[in-house]
Amino acid sequence: MKTYQFESVIKENGIIILPNEISKLSNHRVKLILVDLEAFRASPPQVFSEITGQYAALDEEDLDITEIYRQREISHERGIVFA
């Protein structure tokens, strides 16, 4: 199984134009998954503003990393990372 990724535009009559390199797949059974890219065309600054806004809206206390390391020094407990 091989995968191919490309962008195309659906014409008004519903036809999707495929790149020439896909012609080698003629008579092959394929599965198409369409992703409407128009929904993802937001400007990078707008996306960044939305992400930082969502982060700022979190109602959680910040972690005190100094205290976390101090507790580790006292307990000497660390979980196994690789088994």
Rosetta blueprint (number, residue, H / E / L):
1 M L
2 K L
3 T L
4 Y L
5 Q L
6 F L
7 E L
8 S L
9 V L
10 I E
11 K L
12 E L
13 N L
14 G L
15 I L
16 I E
17 I L
18 L L
19 P L
20 N H
21 E H
22 I H
23 S H
24 K H
25 L H
26 S L
27 N L
28 H L
29 R L
30 V L
31 K L
32 L L
33 I L
34 L L
35 V L
36 D L
37 L H
38 E H
39 A H
40 F H
41 R L
42 A L
43 S L
44 P H
45 P H
46 Q H
47 V H
48 F H
49 S H
50 E H
51 I H
52 T H
53 G H
54 Q H
55 Y H
56 A H
57 A L
58 L L
59 D L
60 E L
61 E L
62 D L
63 L L
64 D L
65 I H
66 T H
67 E H
68 I H
69 Y H
70 R H
71 Q H
72 R H
73 E H
74 I H
75 S H
76 H L
77 E L
78 R L
79 G L
80 I L
81 V L
82 F L
83 A L
